């Protein structure tokens, strides 16, 4: 995962995302376990289908730490998943791929919360 974060840091677009006070407060209030549960749900519902509804536009730009993390890590749509994580589009995500995405998101959030 270190290599992935090195590549993301080189992207002006991806490296520009950070948790704001609102998302930090939400994380603190909900706790890490609840945020990770939300991440699993969001990935399963919005990203895992072979042809996600509104693909490319299904991830909001703010309002939840997971949404920010998705954009920051290239896990926001199937096109970005393909480009950044080499996960092919047009097929349902496997369970191990969903776990991988959640781990990437939580790693990014953990790093942000320490910053």
C-alpha angles and dihedrals in degrees: 000000000000090000091051092053090048090054092046090051089058091058111088089203098048095040091054094072119098136159112262124215090267094056092042091053091048090051091049092048097046099036130226096279092056093047090051089050089052090049091053091049094047093049094046094047104034107027110022100071116096090241108023117206110260091002110199091026103049098097118076117226097230145002102080133050091232093056091053090046091051092057093042093053102038093251096118101099140002093262092056091044089056094047099043103027104024092236107148120237128230097049131082115266114253120235092253090052091051090050090049092052092049090050091051091049094048092046090054092046091049090052091049093049090054093049 
